[in-house]
Amino acid sequence: MTTKAERTKAFIVETVAPIFNKLGYVGTSMSDLTEATGLTKGALYGNFENKEALALTAFEYNSTLLLAEIDEQLAVEGKALDKLFSLTAFYKQYDVFTSRMGGCPILNIGVDAKNNNKLLSAAAKETAKTIEGKIALVLENGYNKQEIRLPVTPLQFAKQLYTMIQGAVAMATITNDRKYLLNTTSYLNHLITQEIKK
């Protein structure tokens, strides 16, 4: 059973996570946070040491949701190709999935925090590397089971795949045009079939 303090803390994080993600660390004011939560500045700081600690916890909340969904996509039944196609299908709808978060947390926080918040920047970088590692593991397992062939190491292929996905996410975000996601994921499916399907 959770305590009232734990429930309050969870409420704060869930409420402010999309705000930090949309407005960025510097762009988010304490009045944005008090208005959204209905709590005083003192109540917020009673639960979190400072704005940076709250922003970091908010990012971790969003990244945990994202990583859990990626785990689910990569855990589908079948061979390595089935898992990769599940992942590209997820990214085809990525804008829908991340809309409640205020957009892609890795892109938004990663770019926003790069020059103004080392802790947040490091957290975004770590999340991106974690996703690359998850994709690489699927590739490595598929290669070891002789389900796929690889022209480069699993991690290198995973990094290139994820770079193309995040490029599509960035362009879809900048232009507000989801065709970047649709076209890139379709192309990735073609690339995966051409490059690594046995």
N, C-alpha and C positions, 0 to 999 in steps of 0.2 A: 504494500500500500504506500502510495507516495504522500509526502507531507505537503502542507499548504505552501511552504517555501519552495519546494521542488516544482510544484504545479505553477507557481508564479514565475519561477525562472524559465520553465519550459514555455509558458505563454509569451513571455518577453521575447525569447529567442525566435519562436515561430512567427511572431508579429513583426519583428524588426528585420529578420533575414532578407525578405524581398526589398525592403527599403534600402538597406546597405548595398544590396546587389544592384539596384537601379541607380541610386544616386552616388555610390562610391563612398569611400571612407571620409574624405575631406568634404564632399558635397552633402553628407548627412549631418544635420544639426541635431542638437539635443531636443530642440522644440519639435522636430520631425518625429523623434522617438517618443516623446511624452504625449504628443497629440495622438499618435497611432495606438499606443498602449493604454492611454488614459491614466497613466501613472505619473507621479512627480519625478523630477530629476533625482531627488533624494532616494526615492524608492528604487529607481533604476540602479543608482550607485550603491544601494544597499545590497543588491544582488550581484553586481559586477564591479570589479575594482575601478575600471575607467572605460572610456569609450572604445579604446583599442581592444580591451579584453572582450567587450560586448561584440564588436565587429568581428573579431576572430572566432568567437563562439557561433555567431550567426553564419559565417562562411562555412565552418565545420558542419553545421546543421544542413546547409544546402548541399555540400559536397558528399555528406553521408547519404542523403537521399539519392543523389546522382550515382554514386558508386554502388549502392544497393540495386538500383535499376540495371546498371551495366552488368553486375553479377548475375542478375536474373536472366538477362538476354544471352549471356555467354554460357549459362547453365542449361540451355535447352537440350532436349534429347537429340542425339544424332552425332554426326562427325564434325570435324573442324569447320568445313564449309558451311554446314547448317548453323553453327554458332556465329560465324562471321556474317552470314546473311541476316541472322536475327539482329545482330548489332547494327548493320546498315539500315535495316527496316526501322529500328528504334530511332536512328539519327535522321531518317526521313521525316519523322514526326517530332524531332527534338524541340522545335519552337513551341509546340503544343505542351510538351512535358515541362519545359522550363518556364512557361508563362507565369505559373503561380510563384515561381522563385524570383521573378523580375528579370528573366533572361538567363543566359549561360553564366553560372558562377565563375567558371574558370576564365572565360574570356573577360567578363566584366571586372571581376576583382583582380585578375592577373594583370590586366592593362592599367587599371586605375591605381593599384597599389605599388606598381613597379618602382616609381620614383618618390613615393611618399610614405610607405609603410612596409618595412622590411619583413615583419612577421606575417602579414597578410600575403605579401608577394611570395614568400617562401611556401606558405600553405597552398597557394594556388599552383605553384610550380610542382609541389609534391603530389598534388591530386592528379595533375596531368601525367606525371611520370608513373603514378600508380595505374592509371588507365592504360597507358602504353604497355606496362608490365603484364596486365591482365590479358591484353590482346596477344602479346608475345607468348604467353603461356599456352594459349589455345593453339597458336601456330606451332610451337615446339612439340606439344603433345600430338598434334595432327601429323607432323613430320615424322616423329618417332614411331607412330602407328602406321606409317606409310600411306596416309590418307591424302597427303598433299606433297608437292615439291616446292622448294623455296630457292629463289635465285640469289638471296642474301640471307643473313642471319635472321632468326625470328624477331629479335628486338629491332633490327634495322627496318624490316618490313612493317612491323607494328608502328614504329615511329612515322614512317612515310604515310601509312594508312591514316593514322590519327592526325597528322599534319593536314592532309587533304580534307578530313572531316572538319577540323577546327577552322580551316580556311573557309569552308562553306558556311559554317556557323557565323564567322565574322562577317562575311559578305551578306548573308541573309539578314543579320542584325543591322549592319550599316545601311543597307538599301531598303530594308523592310520588305524583302522579296523572297519568299520561301522557295522559289524555283531553284535557288542556289543549292538548297538542301536536296530537293528532288533530283536535280540533274547530277549532282556530285555523287549521291548514293547510288544512282543508276549506273553511273560510270564506274564506280568502285566495284559494283557487282560484276560488271563486265571485266574489269581489270583482274579481280580475284579469280574469275573463271579462266581467263587467258593465262595468267601468270603462275597460279599455284595448283589449279585443279589437275589431278592426275588423269 
